[in-house]
Amino acid sequence: MHQAFWHEKWKKGQIGFHQSTVNPQLIKHIEALSLEENDRVFVPLCGKTLDIAWLLEQGYRVVGAELVEQAVVQLFASLRVTPVVINLGEIKHYQGHNIDIFVGDIFTLSAKQLGSVDAIYDRAAFVALPDPMRRKYTQHVAQISQGAKQLLITFEYDQTLLCGPPFACPKAQIKQYYEANYVLSLLTSSDIEGGIKGIDAIECVWLLQTP
């Protein structure tokens, strides 16, 4: 997707992808990541997700990446945190207690800027990207995170019936994108009540671990 697409969505308030509650799959499957208190969780393309507040409440540190600065401003407002903002050139670093959010193109975010992470929670990044961008994304995230384990949420539906985002990704493609760097475990696969925009769909939750 072109960056202008997402900037326009936020500008117009067309953010149906933003959930009004914490994602139940995160609550249900967080234990699969075997995290300890103060572990650092990377949330790519995080928007202003309520999942971040929940992760902080569980005693984890959070680092996110987001293209649209407006989303990050709203995120910190919802957390009632006044961030320190550092200009790193192509990237801006919003910093608060136990939280770091990098604003800009995720593909320009370096491993040094990101810092050490213990796990990745990907609810909205992989599914937001069309097929041509996915390989680049998965390789980049694996590289900058030094292969940190992941909790990944994906969708399966008939892509001919819906343009996306979110985009569908069959299980075979998940393996194609991730098997080079991870051992994959499908934690759950279930029908989505009401589907996605009225289209029958299945939600899959994956655990990705390094061999």
Secondary structure, 3 states (H helix, E strand, C coil): CCHHHHHHHHHHCCCCCCCCCCCHHHHHHHHHHCCCCCCEEEEECCCCCHHHHHHHHCCCEEEEEECCHHHHHHHHHHHCCCCEEEECCCCEEEEECCEEEEECCHHHCCHHHHCCCCEEEECCCHHHCCHHHHHHHHHHHHHHCCCCEEEEEEEECCHHHCCCCCCCCCHHHHHHHHCCCCEEEEEEEEECCCCECCECCEEEEEEEECC
